[in-house]
Amino acid sequence: MIGLLWQRVPPPLVEQLAEGGRLVAPVGSRGVQTCIVGHKEDGELQIEESIGCVFVPLIGRHGW
């Protein structure tokens, strides 16, 4: 499932993340989301699932 979560993180967020930086973000549909915690290591985003959540929708070109 982690591979699928990676595909849902907008690429510009990963690109802006510094090496060693952390990213906390919701992924999923509008009604059911999982909070992920990621960190950038060797240029790659390493992701762990956290808890269920519901955030305000992300808007713009990379939103859903």
Distance bins in CASP14 RR format, pairs under 12 A and 6 or more apart:
PFRMAT RR
TARGET T0000
AUTHOR 0000-0000-0000
RMODE 2
METHOD distances of the structure
MODEL  1
1 7 0 0 0 0 0 1 0 0 0 0 0
1 8 0 0 0 0 0 1 0 0 0 0 0
1 27 0 0 0 0 0 1 0 0 0 0 0
1 28 0 0 0 0 0 1 0 0 0 0 0
1 34 0 0 0 0 1 0 0 0 0 0 0
1 36 0 0 0 0 0 1 0 0 0 0 0
1 47 0 0 0 0 1 0 0 0 0 0 0
1 48 0 0 0 0 0 1 0 0 0 0 0
1 49 1 0 0 1 0 0 0 0 0 0 0
2 8 0 0 0 0 0 1 0 0 0 0 0
2 9 0 0 0 0 0 1 0 0 0 0 0
2 27 0 0 0 0 0 1 0 0 0 0 0
2 34 0 0 0 0 0 1 0 0 0 0 0
2 36 0 0 0 0 1 0 0 0 0 0 0
2 37 0 0 0 0 0 1 0 0 0 0 0
2 38 0 0 0 0 0 1 0 0 0 0 0
2 45 0 0 0 0 0 1 0 0 0 0 0
2 46 0 0 0 0 1 0 0 0 0 0 0
2 47 1 0 1 0 0 0 0 0 0 0 0
2 48 1 0 0 1 0 0 0 0 0 0 0
2 49 1 0 0 1 0 0 0 0 0 0 0
3 9 0 0 0 0 0 1 0 0 0 0 0
3 27 0 0 0 0 0 1 0 0 0 0 0
3 36 0 0 0 0 0 1 0 0 0 0 0
3 44 0 0 0 0 0 1 0 0 0 0 0
3 45 0 0 0 0 0 1 0 0 0 0 0
3 46 0 0 0 0 0 1 0 0 0 0 0
3 47 1 0 0 1 0 0 0 0 0 0 0
3 49 0 0 0 0 0 1 0 0 0 0 0
4 27 0 0 0 0 1 0 0 0 0 0 0
4 28 0 0 0 0 1 0 0 0 0 0 0
4 34 0 0 0 0 0 1 0 0 0 0 0
4 36 0 0 0 0 0 1 0 0 0 0 0
4 47 0 0 0 0 0 1 0 0 0 0 0
4 49 0 0 0 0 0 1 0 0 0 0 0
5 23 0 0 0 0 0 1 0 0 0 0 0
5 25 0 0 0 0 1 0 0 0 0 0 0
5 26 0 0 0 0 0 1 0 0 0 0 0
5 27 1 0 1 0 0 0 0 0 0 0 0
5 28 0 0 0 0 1 0 0 0 0 0 0
5 33 0 0 0 0 0 1 0 0 0 0 0
5 34 1 0 0 1 0 0 0 0 0 0 0
5 35 0 0 0 0 0 1 0 0 0 0 0
5 36 1 0 1 0 0 0 0 0 0 0 0
5 37 0 0 0 0 0 1 0 0 0 0 0
5 38 0 0 0 0 1 0 0 0 0 0 0
5 45 0 0 0 0 1 0 0 0 0 0 0
5 46 0 0 0 0 0 1 0 0 0 0 0
5 47 1 0 1 0 0 0 0 0 0 0 0
5 48 0 0 0 0 1 0 0 0 0 0 0
5 49 1 0 0 1 0 0 0 0 0 0 0
5 50 0 0 0 0 0 1 0 0 0 0 0
6 13 0 0 0 0 0 1 0 0 0 0 0
6 14 0 0 0 0 1 0 0 0 0 0 0
6 23 0 0 0 0 0 1 0 0 0 0 0
6 25 0 0 0 0 0 1 0 0 0 0 0
6 27 0 0 0 0 1 0 0 0 0 0 0
6 36 0 0 0 0 1 0 0 0 0 0 0
6 38 0 0 0 0 1 0 0 0 0 0 0
6 44 0 0 0 0 1 0 0 0 0 0 0
6 45 1 0 0 1 0 0 0 0 0 0 0
6 46 0 0 0 0 1 0 0 0 0 0 0
6 47 1 0 1 0 0 0 0 0 0 0 0
6 48 0 0 0 0 0 1 0 0 0 0 0
6 49 0 0 0 0 0 1 0 0 0 0 0
7 14 0 0 0 0 0 1 0 0 0 0 0
7 27 0 0 0 0 1 0 0 0 0 0 0
7 28 0 0 0 0 0 1 0 0 0 0 0
7 36 0 0 0 0 0 1 0 0 0 0 0
7 45 0 0 0 0 0 1 0 0 0 0 0
7 47 0 0 0 0 0 1 0 0 0 0 0
8 14 0 0 0 0 0 1 0 0 0 0 0
8 25 0 0 0 0 1 0 0 0 0 0 0
8 26 0 0 0 0 1 0 0 0 0 0 0
8 27 1 0 1 0 0 0 0 0 0 0 0
8 28 1 0 0 1 0 0 0 0 0 0 0
8 29 0 0 0 0 0 1 0 0 0 0 0
8 33 0 0 0 0 1 0 0 0 0 0 0
8 34 0 0 0 0 1 0 0 0 0 0 0
8 36 0 0 0 0 1 0 0 0 0 0 0
8 45 0 0 0 0 0 1 0 0 0 0 0
8 47 0 0 0 0 1 0 0 0 0 0 0
8 49 0 0 0 0 0 1 0 0 0 0 0
8 58 0 0 0 0 0 1 0 0 0 0 0
8 62 0 0 0 0 0 1 0 0 0 0 0
8 63 0 0 0 0 0 1 0 0 0 0 0
8 64 0 0 0 0 1 0 0 0 0 0 0
9 15 0 0 0 0 0 1 0 0 0 0 0
9 16 0 0 0 0 0 1 0 0 0 0 0
9 17 0 0 0 0 1 0 0 0 0 0 0
9 23 1 0 0 1 0 0 0 0 0 0 0
9 24 0 0 0 0 0 1 0 0 0 0 0
9 25 1 0 0 1 0 0 0 0 0 0 0
9 26 0 0 0 0 0 1 0 0 0 0 0
9 27 1 0 0 1 0 0 0 0 0 0 0
9 28 0 0 0 0 0 1 0 0 0 0 0
9 34 0 0 0 0 0 1 0 0 0 0 0
9 36 1 0 0 1 0 0 0 0 0 0 0
9 37 0 0 0 0 0 1 0 0 0 0 0
9 38 0 0 0 0 1 0 0 0 0 0 0
9 40 0 0 0 0 0 1 0 0 0 0 0
9 44 0 0 0 0 0 1 0 0 0 0 0
9 45 1 0 0 1 0 0 0 0 0 0 0
9 46 0 0 0 0 0 1 0 0 0 0 0
9 47 1 0 0 1 0 0 0 0 0 0 0
9 58 0 0 0 0 0 1 0 0 0 0 0
9 62 0 0 0 0 1 0 0 0 0 0 0
9 63 0 0 0 0 0 1 0 0 0 0 0
9 64 0 0 0 0 0 1 0 0 0 0 0
10 16 0 0 0 0 1 0 0 0 0 0 0
10 17 0 0 0 0 0 1 0 0 0 0 0
10 23 0 0 0 0 0 1 0 0 0 0 0
10 25 0 0 0 0 1 0 0 0 0 0 0
10 26 0 0 0 0 0 1 0 0 0 0 0
10 27 0 0 0 0 0 1 0 0 0 0 0
10 45 0 0 0 0 0 1 0 0 0 0 0
10 58 1 0 0 1 0 0 0 0 0 0 0
10 59 0 0 0 0 0 1 0 0 0 0 0
10 60 0 0 0 0 1 0 0 0 0 0 0
10 61 0 0 0 0 1 0 0 0 0 0 0
10 62 1 1 0 0 0 0 0 0 0 0 0
10 63 1 0 0 1 0 0 0 0 0 0 0
10 64 0 0 0 0 1 0 0 0 0 0 0
11 17 0 0 0 0 0 1 0 0 0 0 0
11 45 0 0 0 0 1 0 0 0 0 0 0
11 61 0 0 0 0 0 1 0 0 0 0 0
11 62 1 0 0 1 0 0 0 0 0 0 0
11 63 0 0 0 0 0 1 0 0 0 0 0
12 23 0 0 0 0 0 1 0 0 0 0 0
12 58 0 0 0 0 0 1 0 0 0 0 0
12 60 0 0 0 0 0 1 0 0 0 0 0
12 61 0 0 0 0 1 0 0 0 0 0 0
12 62 1 0 0 1 0 0 0 0 0 0 0
12 63 0 0 0 0 0 1 0 0 0 0 0
13 21 0 0 0 0 0 1 0 0 0 0 0
13 22 0 0 0 0 0 1 0 0 0 0 0
13 23 1 0 0 1 0 0 0 0 0 0 0
13 24 0 0 0 0 0 1 0 0 0 0 0
13 25 1 0 0 1 0 0 0 0 0 0 0
13 26 0 0 0 0 0 1 0 0 0 0 0
13 27 0 0 0 0 0 1 0 0 0 0 0
13 36 0 0 0 0 0 1 0 0 0 0 0
13 38 0 0 0 0 0 1 0 0 0 0 0
13 40 0 0 0 0 0 1 0 0 0 0 0
13 45 0 0 0 0 1 0 0 0 0 0 0
13 47 0 0 0 0 0 1 0 0 0 0 0
13 58 0 0 0 0 1 0 0 0 0 0 0
13 62 1 0 0 1 0 0 0 0 0 0 0
13 63 0 0 0 0 0 1 0 0 0 0 0
14 21 0 0 0 0 0 1 0 0 0 0 0
14 23 1 0 0 1 0 0 0 0 0 0 0
14 25 0 0 0 0 0 1 0 0 0 0 0
14 36 0 0 0 0 0 1 0 0 0 0 0
14 38 0 0 0 0 1 0 0 0 0 0 0
14 39 0 0 0 0 0 1 0 0 0 0 0
14 40 1 0 0 1 0 0 0 0 0 0 0
14 41 0 0 0 0 0 1 0 0 0 0 0
14 43 0 0 0 0 1 0 0 0 0 0 0
14 44 0 0 0 0 1 0 0 0 0 0 0
14 45 1 0 1 0 0 0 0 0 0 0 0
14 46 0 0 0 0 0 1 0 0 0 0 0
14 47 0 0 0 0 0 1 0 0 0 0 0
14 62 0 0 0 0 0 1 0 0 0 0 0
15 23 0 0 0 0 0 1 0 0 0 0 0
15 40 0 0 0 0 1 0 0 0 0 0 0
15 43 0 0 0 0 0 1 0 0 0 0 0
15 45 0 0 0 0 0 1 0 0 0 0 0
15 62 0 0 0 0 0 1 0 0 0 0 0
16 23 0 0 0 0 1 0 0 0 0 0 0
16 40 0 0 0 0 1 0 0 0 0 0 0
16 45 0 0 0 0 0 1 0 0 0 0 0
16 62 0 0 0 0 0 1 0 0 0 0 0
17 23 1 0 1 0 0 0 0 0 0 0 0
17 24 0 0 0 0 0 1 0 0 0 0 0
17 25 0 0 0 0 0 1 0 0 0 0 0
17 38 0 0 0 0 1 0 0 0 0 0 0
17 39 0 0 0 0 1 0 0 0 0 0 0
17 40 1 0 1 0 0 0 0 0 0 0 0
17 41 0 0 0 0 0 1 0 0 0 0 0
17 43 0 0 0 0 1 0 0 0 0 0 0
17 44 0 0 0 0 0 1 0 0 0 0 0
17 45 1 0 0 1 0 0 0 0 0 0 0
17 46 0 0 0 0 0 1 0 0 0 0 0
17 47 0 0 0 0 0 1 0 0 0 0 0
18 39 0 0 0 0 0 1 0 0 0 0 0
18 40 1 0 0 1 0 0 0 0 0 0 0
18 41 0 0 0 0 0 1 0 0 0 0 0
18 43 0 0 0 0 1 0 0 0 0 0 0
18 45 0 0 0 0 0 1 0 0 0 0 0
19 39 0 0 0 0 1 0 0 0 0 0 0
19 40 1 0 1 0 0 0 0 0 0 0 0
19 41 1 0 0 1 0 0 0 0 0 0 0
19 42 1 0 0 1 0 0 0 0 0 0 0
19 43 1 0 0 1 0 0 0 0 0 0 0
19 44 0 0 0 0 0 1 0 0 0 0 0
19 45 0 0 0 0 0 1 0 0 0 0 0
19 46 0 0 0 0 0 1 0 0 0 0 0
20 38 0 0 0 0 1 0 0 0 0 0 0
20 39 1 0 1 0 0 0 0 0 0 0 0
20 40 1 0 1 0 0 0 0 0 0 0 0
20 41 1 0 0 1 0 0 0 0 0 0 0
20 42 0 0 0 0 1 0 0 0 0 0 0
20 43 0 0 0 0 1 0 0 0 0 0 0
20 44 0 0 0 0 0 1 0 0 0 0 0
20 45 0 0 0 0 0 1 0 0 0 0 0
20 46 0 0 0 0 1 0 0 0 0 0 0
21 37 0 0 0 0 0 1 0 0 0 0 0
21 38 0 0 0 0 1 0 0 0 0 0 0
21 39 1 0 1 0 0 0 0 0 0 0 0
21 40 1 0 1 0 0 0 0 0 0 0 0
21 41 0 0 0 0 1 0 0 0 0 0 0
21 43 0 0 0 0 0 1 0 0 0 0 0
21 45 0 0 0 0 1 0 0 0 0 0 0
21 46 0 0 0 0 0 1 0 0 0 0 0
22 36 0 0 0 0 0 1 0 0 0 0 0
22 37 1 0 0 1 0 0 0 0 0 0 0
22 38 1 0 0 1 0 0 0 0 0 0 0
22 39 1 0 1 0 0 0 0 0 0 0 0
22 40 0 0 0 0 1 0 0 0 0 0 0
22 41 0 0 0 0 0 1 0 0 0 0 0
22 45 0 0 0 0 0 1 0 0 0 0 0
22 46 0 0 0 0 0 1 0 0 0 0 0
22 47 0 0 0 0 0 1 0 0 0 0 0
22 48 0 0 0 0 0 1 0 0 0 0 0
22 50 0 0 0 0 0 1 0 0 0 0 0
23 35 0 0 0 0 0 1 0 0 0 0 0
23 36 1 0 0 1 0 0 0 0 0 0 0
23 37 1 0 0 1 0 0 0 0 0 0 0
23 38 1 0 1 0 0 0 0 0 0 0 0
23 39 1 0 0 1 0 0 0 0 0 0 0
23 40 1 0 0 1 0 0 0 0 0 0 0
23 41 0 0 0 0 0 1 0 0 0 0 0
23 45 1 0 0 1 0 0 0 0 0 0 0
23 46 0 0 0 0 1 0 0 0 0 0 0
23 47 0 0 0 0 1 0 0 0 0 0 0
23 48 0 0 0 0 0 1 0 0 0 0 0
23 50 0 0 0 0 0 1 0 0 0 0 0
24 34 0 0 0 0 0 1 0 0 0 0 0
24 35 1 0 0 1 0 0 0 0 0 0 0
24 36 1 0 0 1 0 0 0 0 0 0 0
24 37 1 0 1 0 0 0 0 0 0 0 0
24 38 1 0 0 1 0 0 0 0 0 0 0
24 39 0 0 0 0 0 1 0 0 0 0 0
24 47 0 0 0 0 0 1 0 0 0 0 0
24 48 0 0 0 0 0 1 0 0 0 0 0
24 49 0 0 0 0 0 1 0 0 0 0 0
24 50 1 0 0 1 0 0 0 0 0 0 0
24 51 0 0 0 0 0 1 0 0 0 0 0
24 53 0 0 0 0 1 0 0 0 0 0 0
24 55 0 0 0 0 0 1 0 0 0 0 0
25 33 0 0 0 0 1 0 0 0 0 0 0
25 34 0 0 0 0 1 0 0 0 0 0 0
25 35 1 0 0 1 0 0 0 0 0 0 0
25 36 1 0 1 0 0 0 0 0 0 0 0
25 37 0 0 0 0 1 0 0 0 0 0 0
25 38 0 0 0 0 1 0 0 0 0 0 0
25 45 0 0 0 0 0 1 0 0 0 0 0
25 47 0 0 0 0 1 0 0 0 0 0 0
25 48 0 0 0 0 0 1 0 0 0 0 0
25 49 0 0 0 0 0 1 0 0 0 0 0
25 50 0 0 0 0 1 0 0 0 0 0 0
25 53 0 0 0 0 1 0 0 0 0 0 0
25 55 0 0 0 0 1 0 0 0 0 0 0
25 58 0 0 0 0 1 0 0 0 0 0 0
25 62 0 0 0 0 0 1 0 0 0 0 0
25 63 0 0 0 0 0 1 0 0 0 0 0
26 32 0 0 0 0 1 0 0 0 0 0 0
26 33 1 0 1 0 0 0 0 0 0 0 0
26 34 1 0 0 1 0 0 0 0 0 0 0
26 35 1 0 1 0 0 0 0 0 0 0 0
26 36 1 0 0 1 0 0 0 0 0 0 0
26 37 0 0 0 0 0 1 0 0 0 0 0
26 49 0 0 0 0 0 1 0 0 0 0 0
26 50 0 0 0 0 1 0 0 0 0 0 0
26 51 0 0 0 0 0 1 0 0 0 0 0
26 52 0 0 0 0 1 0 0 0 0 0 0
26 53 1 0 1 0 0 0 0 0 0 0 0
26 54 1 0 0 1 0 0 0 0 0 0 0
26 55 1 0 1 0 0 0 0 0 0 0 0
26 56 0 0 0 0 1 0 0 0 0 0 0
26 57 0 0 0 0 1 0 0 0 0 0 0
26 58 0 0 0 0 1 0 0 0 0 0 0
26 63 0 0 0 0 0 1 0 0 0 0 0
26 64 0 0 0 0 0 1 0 0 0 0 0
27 33 1 0 0 1 0 0 0 0 0 0 0
27 34 1 0 1 0 0 0 0 0 0 0 0
27 35 0 0 0 0 1 0 0 0 0 0 0
27 36 1 0 1 0 0 0 0 0 0 0 0
27 37 0 0 0 0 0 1 0 0 0 0 0
27 38 0 0 0 0 0 1 0 0 0 0 0
27 45 0 0 0 0 0 1 0 0 0 0 0
27 47 0 0 0 0 1 0 0 0 0 0 0
27 49 0 0 0 0 1 0 0 0 0 0 0
27 50 0 0 0 0 0 1 0 0 0 0 0
27 52 0 0 0 0 0 1 0 0 0 0 0
27 53 0 0 0 0 1 0 0 0 0 0 0
27 54 0 0 0 0 0 1 0 0 0 0 0
27 55 0 0 0 0 1 0 0 0 0 0 0
27 58 0 0 0 0 0 1 0 0 0 0 0
27 63 0 0 0 0 0 1 0 0 0 0 0
27 64 0 0 0 0 1 0 0 0 0 0 0
28 34 1 0 0 1 0 0 0 0 0 0 0
28 35 0 0 0 0 0 1 0 0 0 0 0
28 36 0 0 0 0 1 0 0 0 0 0 0
28 49 0 0 0 0 0 1 0 0 0 0 0
28 52 0 0 0 0 1 0 0 0 0 0 0
28 53 0 0 0 0 1 0 0 0 0 0 0
28 54 0 0 0 0 1 0 0 0 0 0 0
28 55 0 0 0 0 1 0 0 0 0 0 0
28 57 0 0 0 0 0 1 0 0 0 0 0
28 58 0 0 0 0 0 1 0 0 0 0 0
28 63 0 0 0 0 0 1 0 0 0 0 0
28 64 0 0 0 0 1 0 0 0 0 0 0
29 54 0 0 0 0 1 0 0 0 0 0 0
29 55 0 0 0 0 0 1 0 0 0 0 0
29 57 0 0 0 0 0 1 0 0 0 0 0
29 64 0 0 0 0 1 0 0 0 0 0 0
30 53 0 0 0 0 0 1 0 0 0 0 0
30 54 1 0 0 1 0 0 0 0 0 0 0
30 55 0 0 0 0 1 0 0 0 0 0 0
30 56 0 0 0 0 1 0 0 0 0 0 0
30 57 1 0 0 1 0 0 0 0 0 0 0
30 58 0 0 0 0 0 1 0 0 0 0 0
30 63 0 0 0 0 0 1 0 0 0 0 0
30 64 1 0 0 1 0 0 0 0 0 0 0
31 52 0 0 0 0 0 1 0 0 0 0 0
31 53 0 0 0 0 0 1 0 0 0 0 0
31 54 1 0 1 0 0 0 0 0 0 0 0
31 55 0 0 0 0 0 1 0 0 0 0 0
31 56 0 0 0 0 0 1 0 0 0 0 0
31 57 0 0 0 0 1 0 0 0 0 0 0
31 64 0 0 0 0 0 1 0 0 0 0 0
32 52 1 0 0 1 0 0 0 0 0 0 0
32 53 0 0 0 0 1 0 0 0 0 0 0
32 54 1 0 0 1 0 0 0 0 0 0 0
32 55 0 0 0 0 0 1 0 0 0 0 0
33 49 0 0 0 0 0 1 0 0 0 0 0
33 50 0 0 0 0 0 1 0 0 0 0 0
33 51 0 0 0 0 1 0 0 0 0 0 0
33 52 1 0 0 1 0 0 0 0 0 0 0
33 53 1 0 1 0 0 0 0 0 0 0 0
33 54 1 0 1 0 0 0 0 0 0 0 0
33 55 1 0 0 1 0 0 0 0 0 0 0
33 56 0 0 0 0 0 1 0 0 0 0 0
33 57 0 0 0 0 0 1 0 0 0 0 0
33 58 0 0 0 0 0 1 0 0 0 0 0
33 64 0 0 0 0 0 1 0 0 0 0 0
34 47 0 0 0 0 0 1 0 0 0 0 0
34 48 0 0 0 0 0 1 0 0 0 0 0
34 49 1 0 1 0 0 0 0 0 0 0 0
34 50 1 0 0 1 0 0 0 0 0 0 0
34 51 1 0 0 1 0 0 0 0 0 0 0
34 52 1 0 1 0 0 0 0 0 0 0 0
34 53 1 0 0 1 0 0 0 0 0 0 0
34 54 0 0 0 0 0 1 0 0 0 0 0
34 55 0 0 0 0 0 1 0 0 0 0 0
35 47 0 0 0 0 0 1 0 0 0 0 0
35 48 0 0 0 0 1 0 0 0 0 0 0
35 49 1 0 0 1 0 0 0 0 0 0 0
35 50 1 0 1 0 0 0 0 0 0 0 0
35 51 1 0 1 0 0 0 0 0 0 0 0
35 52 1 0 1 0 0 0 0 0 0 0 0
35 53 1 0 1 0 0 0 0 0 0 0 0
35 54 0 0 0 0 1 0 0 0 0 0 0
35 55 0 0 0 0 1 0 0 0 0 0 0
36 45 0 0 0 0 1 0 0 0 0 0 0
36 46 0 0 0 0 0 1 0 0 0 0 0
36 47 1 0 1 0 0 0 0 0 0 0 0
36 48 1 0 0 1 0 0 0 0 0 0 0
36 49 1 0 1 0 0 0 0 0 0 0 0
36 50 1 0 0 1 0 0 0 0 0 0 0
36 51 0 0 0 0 1 0 0 0 0 0 0
36 52 0 0 0 0 0 1 0 0 0 0 0
36 53 0 0 0 0 1 0 0 0 0 0 0
36 55 0 0 0 0 0 1 0 0 0 0 0
37 45 0 0 0 0 0 1 0 0 0 0 0
37 46 0 0 0 0 1 0 0 0 0 0 0
37 47 1 0 0 1 0 0 0 0 0 0 0
37 48 1 0 1 0 0 0 0 0 0 0 0
37 49 0 0 0 0 1 0 0 0 0 0 0
37 50 1 0 1 0 0 0 0 0 0 0 0
37 51 0 0 0 0 1 0 0 0 0 0 0
37 53 0 0 0 0 0 1 0 0 0 0 0
38 44 0 0 0 0 0 1 0 0 0 0 0
38 45 1 0 0 1 0 0 0 0 0 0 0
38 46 1 0 1 0 0 0 0 0 0 0 0
38 47 1 0 1 0 0 0 0 0 0 0 0
38 48 1 0 0 1 0 0 0 0 0 0 0
38 49 0 0 0 0 1 0 0 0 0 0 0
38 50 0 0 0 0 1 0 0 0 0 0 0
39 45 1 0 0 1 0 0 0 0 0 0 0
39 46 1 0 1 0 0 0 0 0 0 0 0
39 47 0 0 0 0 1 0 0 0 0 0 0
39 48 0 0 0 0 1 0 0 0 0 0 0
40 46 1 0 0 1 0 0 0 0 0 0 0
40 47 0 0 0 0 0 1 0 0 0 0 0
41 47 0 0 0 0 0 1 0 0 0 0 0
55 63 0 0 0 0 0 1 0 0 0 0 0
55 64 0 0 0 0 0 1 0 0 0 0 0
56 63 0 0 0 0 0 1 0 0 0 0 0
56 64 0 0 0 0 0 1 0 0 0 0 0
57 63 1 0 0 1 0 0 0 0 0 0 0
57 64 1 0 0 1 0 0 0 0 0 0 0
58 64 1 0 0 1 0 0 0 0 0 0 0
END
